[in-house]
Amino acid sequence: MAFKSAFTLPGRLALVARMIKIEHSVFALPFAYIGCLWAAGGWPGWRVFIALTVAMVAVRSVAMTVNRAADLEFDRQNPRTRGRQLVTGEIALHEAWIFILVCAAVFILACAFLNTVCLILSVPALIWVSVYSLSKRFTWLCHFILGSVLGLAPIAGWIGFDPVWHPAYICLFLGVLFWVAGFDILYAAQDSEFDREVGLHSLPADFGLETAFALSGFCHVNAALFLGLAGVLAGAGAWYFIAWGITTLILLLEHFIISPDDLSRINVAFFTLNGVVSLLLLAGVAADIIF
């Protein structure tokens, strides 16, 4: 029955959702909403909200699928990733590329519904979100490149409503960049030996776990500072700063539950704690607007 279900439309959609890890949208999407809500000073309206949501889901789908396609040969060799859908053949490589093209078209169309500036920036954004997949072949800065990709989310949310310059979304960009880089460094620790063997680059692979963990902590200190400064520049209320305080403690906790000598709780740190960070900050922004 499970085999047959893979050939039905719901079954195919479920496979695609697992391939792109749709649940990880919780990392970037809330920051897009934060940027949009701050730009609007409240509810931005359904047109902007729906177009922004579609654009964010589509561009993230492009990024994740390009990553899976680009890393296919490495994923076949890595014991941790041999169960991925492209490796097992549950999704064919040509199907992945068709999905990439469809999602890219949807993203561009959603950007057109937002405004002209978003439409103009849509193609450069698609190019940039695809760069991360190749960056680890050349540089240990790949963590920061990934951070910059997700850091575009609050900028997209802001200019999706109001395409003007504002220092608050630059600080949000930097906060998200350092937040993502920090937890991606920790996540990469579990593949450090494999990466060295096949010639891929990461901070854990190139400099060792002790140095990587120290730099991850430095990144999260910067993340907390920039996310707090963003709230100041945006004129955020008390609820945001309460949420910011809690998320700062969560980032601190992350570095207590895993260490270079014990990676057993890496999924708790990566998925659970980091998923809470973005949702808490969004809840703080929403509470400021409501109350």
Phi and psi in degrees as GROMACS dihedral restraints (atoms count N, CA, C in turn):
[ dihedral_restraints ]
;  ai    aj    ak    al  type     phi  dphi    fc
    3     4     5     6     1   -63.8    20    10
    4     5     6     7     1   -37.5    20    10
    6     7     8     9     1   -65.8    20    10
    7     8     9    10     1   -45.2    20    10
    9    10    11    12     1   -64.5    20    10
   10    11    12    13     1   -37.3    20    10
   12    13    14    15     1   -62.8    20    10
   13    14    15    16     1   -25.0    20    10
   15    16    17    18     1   -68.1    20    10
   16    17    18    19     1   -16.8    20    10
   18    19    20    21     1   -98.7    20    10
   19    20    21    22     1    -2.4    20    10
   21    22    23    24     1   -87.4    20    10
   22    23    24    25     1   161.0    20    10
   24    25    26    27     1   -59.2    20    10
   25    26    27    28     1   -48.2    20    10
   27    28    29    30     1   -59.9    20    10
   28    29    30    31     1   -36.5    20    10
   30    31    32    33     1   -65.7    20    10
   31    32    33    34     1   -42.0    20    10
   33    34    35    36     1   -65.5    20    10
   34    35    36    37     1   -41.5    20    10
   36    37    38    39     1   -63.9    20    10
   37    38    39    40     1   -37.2    20    10
   39    40    41    42     1   -65.2    20    10
   40    41    42    43     1   -39.6    20    10
   42    43    44    45     1   -63.4    20    10
   43    44    45    46     1   -44.3    20    10
   45    46    47    48     1   -63.7    20    10
   46    47    48    49     1   -42.2    20    10
   48    49    50    51     1   -61.2    20    10
   49    50    51    52     1   -37.9    20    10
   51    52    53    54     1   -70.9    20    10
   52    53    54    55     1   -37.1    20    10
   54    55    56    57     1   -62.5    20    10
   55    56    57    58     1   -43.7    20    10
   57    58    59    60     1   -91.7    20    10
   58    59    60    61     1     2.2    20    10
   60    61    62    63     1    48.8    20    10
   61    62    63    64     1    65.5    20    10
   63    64    65    66     1   -56.5    20    10
   64    65    66    67     1   -28.2    20    10
   66    67    68    69     1   -66.6    20    10
   67    68    69    70     1   -19.0    20    10
   69    70    71    72     1   -76.8    20    10
   70    71    72    73     1    -1.9    20    10
   72    73    74    75     1   -60.6    20    10
   73    74    75    76     1   -18.3    20    10
   75    76    77    78     1   -64.3    20    10
   76    77    78    79     1   -16.9    20    10
   78    79    80    81     1   -75.7    20    10
   79    80    81    82     1   -49.2    20    10
   81    82    83    84     1   -97.8    20    10
   82    83    84    85     1   -38.2    20    10
   84    85    86    87     1   -57.8    20    10
   85    86    87    88     1   -43.5    20    10
   87    88    89    90     1   -59.2    20    10
   88    89    90    91     1   -33.5    20    10
   90    91    92    93     1   -71.1    20    10
   91    92    93    94     1   -31.8    20    10
   93    94    95    96     1   -63.7    20    10
   94    95    96    97     1   -41.6    20    10
   96    97    98    99     1   -66.2    20    10
   97    98    99   100     1   -38.0    20    10
   99   100   101   102     1   -60.6    20    10
  100   101   102   103     1   -48.6    20    10
  102   103   104   105     1   -57.8    20    10
  103   104   105   106     1   -42.1    20    10
  105   106   107   108     1   -67.6    20    10
  106   107   108   109     1   -44.4    20    10
  108   109   110   111     1   -65.4    20    10
  109   110   111   112     1   -39.9    20    10
  111   112   113   114     1   -67.0    20    10
  112   113   114   115     1   -40.0    20    10
  114   115   116   117     1   -63.9    20    10
  115   116   117   118     1   -39.7    20    10
  117   118   119   120     1   -81.6    20    10
  118   119   120   121     1   -18.8    20    10
  120   121   122   123     1    68.4    20    10
  121   122   123   124     1    24.0    20    10
  123   124   125   126     1   154.6    20    10
  124   125   126   127     1  -152.5    20    10
  126   127   128   129     1   -67.8    20    10
  127   128   129   130     1   126.8    20    10
  129   130   131   132     1   -84.0    20    10
  130   131   132   133     1    -7.3    20    10
  132   133   134   135     1    98.9    20    10
  133   134   135   136     1   154.2    20    10
  135   136   137   138     1   -67.0    20    10
  136   137   138   139     1   -35.0    20    10
  138   139   140   141     1   -60.3    20    10
  139   140   141   142     1   -50.3    20    10
  141   142   143   144     1   -66.6    20    10
  142   143   144   145     1   -43.3    20    10
  144   145   146   147     1   -60.8    20    10
  145   146   147   148     1   -47.5    20    10
  147   148   149   150     1   -68.4    20    10
  148   149   150   151     1   -45.0    20    10
  150   151   152   153     1   -63.0    20    10
  151   152   153   154     1   -40.3    20    10
  153   154   155   156     1   -64.6    20    10
  154   155   156   157     1   -43.0    20    10
  156   157   158   159     1   -62.4    20    10
  157   158   159   160     1   -46.9    20    10
  159   160   161   162     1   -61.6    20    10
  160   161   162   163     1   -44.1    20    10
  162   163   164   165     1   -61.1    20    10
  163   164   165   166     1   -44.8    20    10
  165   166   167   168     1   -66.7    20    10
  166   167   168   169     1   -43.5    20    10
  168   169   170   171     1   -65.3    20    10
  169   170   171   172     1   -40.5    20    10
  171   172   173   174     1   -66.5    20    10
  172   173   174   175     1   -46.2    20    10
  174   175   176   177     1   -69.8    20    10
  175   176   177   178     1   -34.7    20    10
  177   178   179   180     1   -66.7    20    10
  178   179   180   181     1   -36.6    20    10
  180   181   182   183     1   -63.9    20    10
  181   182   183   184     1   -39.3    20    10
  183   184   185   186     1   -61.0    20    10
  184   185   186   187     1   -50.4    20    10
  186   187   188   189     1   -59.8    20    10
  187   188   189   190     1   -46.4    20    10
  189   190   191   192     1   -67.9    20    10
  190   191   192   193     1   -39.5    20    10
  192   193   194   195     1   -72.3    20    10
  193   194   195   196     1   -38.9    20    10
  195   196   197   198     1   -59.6    20    10
  196   197   198   199     1   -41.9    20    10
  198   199   200   201     1   -61.3    20    10
  199   200   201   202     1   -44.4    20    10
  201   202   203   204     1   -65.0    20    10
  202   203   204   205     1   -41.7    20    10
  204   205   206   207     1   -68.3    20    10
  205   206   207   208     1   -43.3    20    10
  207   208   209   210     1   -66.6    20    10
  208   209   210   211     1   -32.7    20    10
  210   211   212   213     1   -96.1    20    10
  211   212   213   214     1    11.4    20    10
  213   214   215   216     1   -55.6    20    10
  214   215   216   217     1   -46.8    20    10
  216   217   218   219     1   -65.5    20    10
  217   218   219   220     1   -37.4    20    10
  219   220   221   222     1   -69.1    20    10
  220   221   222   223     1   -39.3    20    10
  222   223   224   225     1   -64.2    20    10
  223   224   225   226     1   -30.7    20    10
  225   226   227   228     1   -67.4    20    10
  226   227   228   229     1   -27.8    20    10
  228   229   230   231     1   -90.7    20    10
  229   230   231   232     1   -25.9    20    10
  231   232   233   234     1   -85.3    20    10
  232   233   234   235     1   119.2    20    10
  234   235   236   237     1   -55.5    20    10
  235   236   237   238     1   -31.9    20    10
  237   238   239   240     1   -69.4    20    10
  238   239   240   241     1   -23.8    20    10
  240   241   242   243     1  -116.6    20    10
  241   242   243   244     1     9.1    20    10
  243   244   245   246     1   -70.3    20    10
  244   245   246   247     1   -12.4    20    10
  246   247   248   249     1   -90.8    20    10
  247   248   249   250     1     1.1    20    10
  249   250   251   252     1   -67.6    20    10
  250   251   252   253     1   150.8    20    10
  252   253   254   255     1   -63.0    20    10
  253   254   255   256     1   -34.9    20    10
  255   256   257   258     1   -71.3    20    10
  256   257   258   259     1   -32.8    20    10
  258   259   260   261     1   -69.4    20    10
  259   260   261   262     1   -44.8    20    10
  261   262   263   264     1   -75.3    20    10
  262   263   264   265     1   -16.3    20    10
  264   265   266   267     1    88.7    20    10
  265   266   267   268     1     2.2    20    10
  267   268   269   270     1   -60.9    20    10
  268   269   270   271     1   -32.4    20    10
  270   271   272   273     1  -122.0    20    10
  271   272   273   274     1   127.2    20    10
  273   274   275   276     1   -77.4    20    10
  274   275   276   277     1   153.4    20    10
  276   277   278   279     1   -61.2    20    10
  277   278   279   280     1   -39.0    20    10
  279   280   281   282     1   -67.0    20    10
  280   281   282   283     1   -31.4    20    10
  282   283   284   285     1   -66.1    20    10
  283   284   285   286     1   -38.3    20    10
  285   286   287   288     1   -62.5    20    10
  286   287   288   289     1   -42.8    20    10
  288   289   290   291     1   -69.3    20    10
  289   290   291   292     1   -34.4    20    10
  291   292   293   294     1   -62.8    20    10
  292   293   294   295     1   -42.9    20    10
  294   295   296   297     1   -61.7    20    10
  295   296   297   298     1   -40.4    20    10
  297   298   299   300     1   -60.0    20    10
  298   299   300   301     1   -46.9    20    10
  300   301   302   303     1   -65.0    20    10
  301   302   303   304     1   -40.4    20    10
  303   304   305   306     1   -64.8    20    10
  304   305   306   307     1   -46.5    20    10
  306   307   308   309     1   -64.8    20    10
  307   308   309   310     1   -36.4    20    10
  309   310   311   312     1   -63.7    20    10
  310   311   312   313     1   -41.9    20    10
  312   313   314   315     1   -65.1    20    10
  313   314   315   316     1   -41.3    20    10
  315   316   317   318     1   -63.1    20    10
  316   317   318   319     1   -41.4    20    10
  318   319   320   321     1   -60.8    20    10
  319   320   321   322     1   -48.2    20    10
  321   322   323   324     1   -61.7    20    10
  322   323   324   325     1   -41.6    20    10
  324   325   326   327     1   -64.8    20    10
  325   326   327   328     1   -42.4    20    10
  327   328   329   330     1   -63.2    20    10
  328   329   330   331     1   -39.4    20    10
  330   331   332   333     1   -63.0    20    10
  331   332   333   334     1   -37.8    20    10
  333   334   335   336     1   -63.4    20    10
  334   335   336   337     1   -34.0    20    10
  336   337   338   339     1   -71.1    20    10
  337   338   339   340     1   -23.7    20    10
  339   340   341   342     1   -76.4    20    10
  340   341   342   343     1   -66.0    20    10
  342   343   344   345     1  -172.1    20    10
  343   344   345   346     1   173.3    20    10
  345   346   347   348     1   -64.7    20    10
  346   347   348   349     1   -39.4    20    10
  348   349   350   351     1   -60.8    20    10
  349   350   351   352     1   -44.6    20    10
  351   352   353   354     1   -62.6    20    10
  352   353   354   355     1   -38.9    20    10
  354   355   356   357     1   -63.3    20    10
  355   356   357   358     1   -44.2    20    10
  357   358   359   360     1   -62.7    20    10
  358   359   360   361     1   -37.8    20    10
  360   361   362   363     1   -84.5    20    10
  361   362   363   364     1    -5.9    20    10
  363   364   365   366     1   -64.2    20    10
  364   365   366   367     1   -43.9    20    10
  366   367   368   369     1   -68.8    20    10
  367   368   369   370     1   -47.0    20    10
  369   370   371   372     1   -56.7    20    10
  370   371   372   373     1   -36.0    20    10
  372   373   374   375     1   -64.9    20    10
  373   374   375   376     1   -41.4    20    10
  375   376   377   378     1   -62.7    20    10
  376   377   378   379     1   -39.6    20    10
  378   379   380   381     1   -64.5    20    10
  379   380   381   382     1   -45.5    20    10
  381   382   383   384     1   -66.2    20    10
  382   383   384   385     1   -39.8    20    10
  384   385   386   387     1   -68.7    20    10
  385   386   387   388     1   -15.9    20    10
  387   388   389   390     1   -90.5    20    10
  388   389   390   391     1   -13.8    20    10
  390   391   392   393     1   -66.7    20    10
  391   392   393   394     1   -36.9    20    10
  393   394   395   396     1   -54.5    20    10
  394   395   396   397     1   -37.9    20    10
  396   397   398   399     1   -60.1    20    10
  397   398   399   400     1   -26.1    20    10
  399   400   401   402     1  -101.2    20    10
  400   401   402   403     1   -18.8    20    10
  402   403   404   405     1   -63.7    20    10
  403   404   405   406     1   -33.6    20    10
  405   406   407   408     1   -70.6    20    10
  406   407   408   409     1    -8.9    20    10
  408   409   410   411     1   -76.1    20    10
  409   410   411   412     1   -18.4    20    10
  411   412   413   414     1  -122.1    20    10
  412   413   414   415     1   -28.0    20    10
  414   415   416   417     1  -151.7    20    10
  415   416   417   418     1   146.6    20    10
  417   418   419   420     1   -75.0    20    10
  418   419   420   421     1    -4.7    20    10
  420   421   422   423     1   -73.9    20    10
  421   422   423   424     1     2.3    20    10
  423   424   425   426     1   -54.1    20    10
  424   425   426   427     1   -33.9    20    10
  426   427   428   429     1   -62.5    20    10
  427   428   429   430     1   -38.3    20    10
  429   430   431   432     1   -78.0    20    10
  430   431   432   433     1   -29.8    20    10
  432   433   434   435     1   -66.1    20    10
  433   434   435   436     1   -44.5    20    10
  435   436   437   438     1   -60.1    20    10
  436   437   438   439     1   -42.2    20    10
  438   439   440   441     1   -59.4    20    10
  439   440   441   442     1   -39.4    20    10
  441   442   443   444     1   -67.9    20    10
  442   443   444   445     1   -30.9    20    10
  444   445   446   447     1   -64.1    20    10
  445   446   447   448     1   -50.5    20    10
  447   448   449   450     1   -71.2    20    10
  448   449   450   451     1   -26.7    20    10
  450   451   452   453     1   -65.6    20    10
  451   452   453   454     1   -18.6    20    10
  453   454   455   456     1   -69.9    20    10
  454   455   456   457     1   -17.6    20    10
  456   457   458   459     1   -57.5    20    10
  457   458   459   460     1   -52.8    20    10
  459   460   461   462     1   -65.7    20    10
  460   461   462   463     1   -31.9    20    10
  462   463   464   465     1   -65.0    20    10
  463   464   465   466     1   -44.3    20    10
  465   466   467   468     1   -60.1    20    10
  466   467   468   469     1   -43.0    20    10
  468   469   470   471     1   -63.2    20    10
  469   470   471   472     1   -40.8    20    10
  471   472   473   474     1   -68.0    20    10
  472   473   474   475     1   -53.7    20    10
  474   475   476   477     1   -73.4    20    10
  475   476   477   478     1   -17.2    20    10
  477   478   479   480     1   -64.1    20    10
  478   479   480   481     1   -30.8    20    10
  480   481   482   483     1   -94.2    20    10
  481   482   483   484     1   -44.1    20    10
  483   484   485   486     1  -142.8    20    10
  484   485   486   487     1    98.9    20    10
  486   487   488   489     1   -76.9    20    10
  487   488   489   490     1    67.9    20    10
  489   490   491   492     1  -129.1    20    10
  490   491   492   493     1   164.8    20    10
  492   493   494   495     1   -75.0    20    10
  493   494   495   496     1   138.3    20    10
  495   496   497   498     1  -153.3    20    10
  496   497   498   499     1   131.0    20    10
  498   499   500   501     1   -64.7    20    10
  499   500   501   502     1   -22.8    20    10
  501   502   503   504     1   -62.8    20    10
  502   503   504   505     1   -40.5    20    10
  504   505   506   507     1   -77.3    20    10
  505   506   507   508     1   -19.9    20    10
  507   508   509   510     1   -69.0    20    10
  508   509   510   511     1   -41.9    20    10
  510   511   512   513     1   -66.8    20    10
  511   512   513   514     1   -37.1    20    10
  513   514   515   516     1   -62.3    20    10
  514   515   516   517     1   -43.2    20    10
  516   517   518   519     1   -56.0    20    10
  517   518   519   520     1   -49.0    20    10
  519   520   521   522     1   -67.2    20    10
  520   521   522   523     1   -38.0    20    10
  522   523   524   525     1   -61.5    20    10
  523   524   525   526     1   -46.4    20    10
  525   526   527   528     1   -67.2    20    10
  526   527   528   529     1   -40.5    20    10
  528   529   530   531     1   -55.8    20    10
  529   530   531   532     1   -51.5    20    10
  531   532   533   534     1   -71.2    20    10
  532   533   534   535     1   -33.8    20    10
  534   535   536   537     1   -62.2    20    10
  535   536   537   538     1   -49.8    20    10
  537   538   539   540     1   -67.0    20    10
  538   539   540   541     1   -45.2    20    10
  540   541   542   543     1   -57.8    20    10
  541   542   543   544     1   -40.9    20    10
  543   544   545   546     1   -61.8    20    10
  544   545   546   547     1   -46.6    20    10
  546   547   548   549     1   -80.7    20    10
  547   548   549   550     1   -23.5    20    10
  549   550   551   552     1   -70.4    20    10
  550   551   552   553     1   -34.4    20    10
  552   553   554   555     1   -60.7    20    10
  553   554   555   556     1   -45.1    20    10
  555   556   557   558     1   -63.2    20    10
  556   557   558   559     1   -43.2    20    10
  558   559   560   561     1   -64.2    20    10
  559   560   561   562     1   -36.4    20    10
  561   562   563   564     1   -69.3    20    10
  562   563   564   565     1   -15.9    20    10
  564   565   566   567     1   -59.4    20    10
  565   566   567   568     1   -33.5    20    10
  567   568   569   570     1   -71.3    20    10
  568   569   570   571     1   -15.7    20    10
  570   571   572   573     1  -110.7    20    10
  571   572   573   574     1    12.9    20    10
  573   574   575   576     1   -59.9    20    10
  574   575   576   577     1   -43.4    20    10
  576   577   578   579     1   -67.0    20    10
  577   578   579   580     1   -44.0    20    10
  579   580   581   582     1   -62.0    20    10
  580   581   582   583     1   -44.5    20    10
  582   583   584   585     1   -59.5    20    10
  583   584   585   586     1   -41.0    20    10
  585   586   587   588     1   -63.8    20    10
  586   587   588   589     1   -40.0    20    10
  588   589   590   591     1   -64.3    20    10
  589   590   591   592     1   -38.0    20    10
  591   592   593   594     1  -100.1    20    10
  592   593   594   595     1     1.1    20    10
  594   595   596   597     1    84.8    20    10
  595   596   597   598     1    19.9    20    10
  597   598   599   600     1   -87.8    20    10
  598   599   600   601     1   155.9    20    10
  600   601   602   603     1  -110.5    20    10
  601   602   603   604     1   141.6    20    10
  603   604   605   606     1  -162.6    20    10
  604   605   606   607     1   164.5    20    10
  606   607   608   609     1   -61.8    20    10
  607   608   609   610     1   -45.0    20    10
  609   610   611   612     1   -62.5    20    10
  610   611   612   613     1   -39.0    20    10
  612   613   614   615     1   -71.9    20    10
  613   614   615   616     1   -38.7    20    10
  615   616   617   618     1   -86.2    20    10
  616   617   618   619     1   -30.2    20    10
  618   619   620   621     1  -124.4    20    10
  619   620   621   622     1    -4.0    20    10
  621   622   623   624     1    93.5    20    10
  622   623   624   625     1   161.0    20    10
  624   625   626   627     1   -69.2    20    10
  625   626   627   628     1   -39.1    20    10
  627   628   629   630     1   -60.6    20    10
  628   629   630   631     1   -49.2    20    10
  630   631   632   633     1   -64.4    20    10
  631   632   633   634     1   -42.0    20    10
  633   634   635   636     1   -61.9    20    10
  634   635   636   637     1   -42.7    20    10
  636   637   638   639     1   -66.8    20    10
  637   638   639   640     1   -38.2    20    10
  639   640   641   642     1   -63.1    20    10
  640   641   642   643     1   -42.8    20    10
  642   643   644   645     1   -70.1    20    10
  643   644   645   646     1   -31.6    20    10
  645   646   647   648     1   -62.8    20    10
  646   647   648   649     1   -43.7    20    10
  648   649   650   651     1   -61.8    20    10
  649   650   651   652     1   -41.3    20    10
  651   652   653   654     1   -60.1    20    10
  652   653   654   655     1   -41.6    20    10
  654   655   656   657     1   -61.1    20    10
  655   656   657   658     1   -42.2    20    10
  657   658   659   660     1   -72.7    20    10
  658   659   660   661     1   -28.9    20    10
  660   661   662   663     1   -63.0    20    10
  661   662   663   664     1   -45.7    20    10
  663   664   665   666     1   -62.9    20    10
  664   665   666   667     1   -39.6    20    10
  666   667   668   669     1   -59.4    20    10
  667   668   669   670     1   -47.7    20    10
  669   670   671   672     1   -61.4    20    10
  670   671   672   673     1   -42.0    20    10
  672   673   674   675     1   -63.9    20    10
  673   674   675   676     1   -46.5    20    10
  675   676   677   678     1   -70.8    20    10
  676   677   678   679     1   -36.0    20    10
  678   679   680   681     1   -67.4    20    10
  679   680   681   682     1   -35.9    20    10
  681   682   683   684     1   -67.5    20    10
  682   683   684   685     1   -44.0    20    10
  684   685   686   687     1   -63.8    20    10
  685   686   687   688     1   -35.4    20    10
  687   688   689   690     1   -59.7    20    10
  688   689   690   691     1   -42.2    20    10
  690   691   692   693     1   -62.4    20    10
  691   692   693   694     1   -40.1    20    10
  693   694   695   696     1   -62.4    20    10
  694   695   696   697     1   -47.9    20    10
  696   697   698   699     1   -67.7    20    10
  697   698   699   700     1   -28.8    20    10
  699   700   701   702     1   -87.2    20    10
  700   701   702   703     1    -5.4    20    10
  702   703   704   705     1    70.9    20    10
  703   704   705   706     1    35.1    20    10
  705   706   707   708     1   -65.4    20    10
  706   707   708   709     1   156.9    20    10
  708   709   710   711     1   -93.8    20    10
  709   710   711   712     1  -171.9    20    10
  711   712   713   714     1   -62.4    20    10
  712   713   714   715     1   -37.0    20    10
  714   715   716   717     1   -62.6    20    10
  715   716   717   718     1   -38.8    20    10
  717   718   719   720     1   -62.3    20    10
  718   719   720   721     1   -44.1    20    10
  720   721   722   723     1   -72.1    20    10
  721   722   723   724     1   -27.6    20    10
  723   724   725   726     1   -64.7    20    10
  724   725   726   727     1   -46.9    20    10
  726   727   728   729     1   -62.2    20    10
  727   728   729   730     1   -40.4    20    10
  729   730   731   732     1   -61.8    20    10
  730   731   732   733     1   -41.2    20    10
  732   733   734   735     1   -62.5    20    10
  733   734   735   736     1   -42.4    20    10
  735   736   737   738     1   -66.1    20    10
  736   737   738   739     1   -42.6    20    10
  738   739   740   741     1   -66.1    20    10
  739   740   741   742     1   -33.6    20    10
  741   742   743   744     1   -62.4    20    10
  742   743   744   745     1   -41.8    20    10
  744   745   746   747     1   -64.5    20    10
  745   746   747   748     1   -36.4    20    10
  747   748   749   750     1   -64.6    20    10
  748   749   750   751     1   -42.7    20    10
  750   751   752   753     1   -61.9    20    10
  751   752   753   754     1   -37.3    20    10
  753   754   755   756     1   -65.4    20    10
  754   755   756   757     1   -43.5    20    10
  756   757   758   759     1   -59.5    20    10
  757   758   759   760     1   -37.2    20    10
  759   760   761   762     1   -53.8    20    10
  760   761   762   763     1   -36.4    20    10
  762   763   764   765     1   -85.4    20    10
  763   764   765   766     1    -4.6    20    10
  765   766   767   768     1   -94.8    20    10
  766   767   768   769     1   -27.7    20    10
  768   769   770   771     1   -90.6    20    10
  769   770   771   772     1   -13.3    20    10
  771   772   773   774     1  -131.4    20    10
  772   773   774   775     1   154.7    20    10
  774   775   776   777     1  -150.6    20    10
  775   776   777   778     1   168.4    20    10
  777   778   779   780     1   -57.0    20    10
  778   779   780   781     1   -24.8    20    10
  780   781   782   783     1   -94.0    20    10
  781   782   783   784     1    -9.3    20    10
  783   784   785   786     1  -146.5    20    10
  784   785   786   787     1   100.1    20    10
  786   787   788   789     1  -101.6    20    10
  787   788   789   790     1    13.0    20    10
  789   790   791   792     1   -64.0    20    10
  790   791   792   793     1   -26.5    20    10
  792   793   794   795     1  -105.7    20    10
  793   794   795   796     1    27.6    20    10
  795   796   797   798     1   -62.1    20    10
  796   797   798   799     1   -36.5    20    10
  798   799   800   801     1   -70.1    20    10
  799   800   801   802     1   -33.0    20    10
  801   802   803   804     1   -63.5    20    10
  802   803   804   805     1   -45.4    20    10
  804   805   806   807     1   -66.7    20    10
  805   806   807   808     1   -44.9    20    10
  807   808   809   810     1   -72.8    20    10
  808   809   810   811     1   -53.3    20    10
  810   811   812   813     1   -85.3    20    10
  811   812   813   814     1   -52.9    20    10
  813   814   815   816     1   -73.1    20    10
  814   815   816   817     1   -58.3    20    10
  816   817   818   819     1   -64.9    20    10
  817   818   819   820     1   -44.3    20    10
  819   820   821   822     1   -71.3    20    10
  820   821   822   823     1   -29.2    20    10
  822   823   824   825     1   -65.2    20    10
  823   824   825   826     1   -34.5    20    10
  825   826   827   828     1   -68.7    20    10
  826   827   828   829     1   -35.0    20    10
  828   829   830   831     1   -55.7    20    10
  829   830   831   832     1   -54.5    20    10
  831   832   833   834     1   -67.3    20    10
  832   833   834   835     1   -39.0    20    10
  834   835   836   837     1   -67.9    20    10
  835   836   837   838     1   -37.9    20    10
  837   838   839   840     1   -63.8    20    10
  838   839   840   841     1   -44.5    20    10
  840   841   842   843     1   -64.4    20    10
  841   842   843   844     1   -40.4    20    10
  843   844   845   846     1   -63.0    20    10
  844   845   846   847     1   -41.5    20    10
  846   847   848   849     1   -61.1    20    10
  847   848   849   850     1   -38.7    20    10
  849   850   851   852     1   -63.1    20    10
  850   851   852   853     1   -42.4    20    10
  852   853   854   855     1   -64.4    20    10
  853   854   855   856     1   -45.1    20    10
  855   856   857   858     1   -62.6    20    10
  856   857   858   859     1   -40.6    20    10
  858   859   860   861     1   -64.4    20    10
  859   860   861   862     1   -38.7    20    10
  861   862   863   864     1   -58.7    20    10
  862   863   864   865     1   -39.1    20    10
  864   865   866   867     1   -73.2    20    10
  865   866   867   868     1   -41.7    20    10
  867   868   869   870     1   -74.2    20    10
  868   869   870   871     1   -41.7    20    10
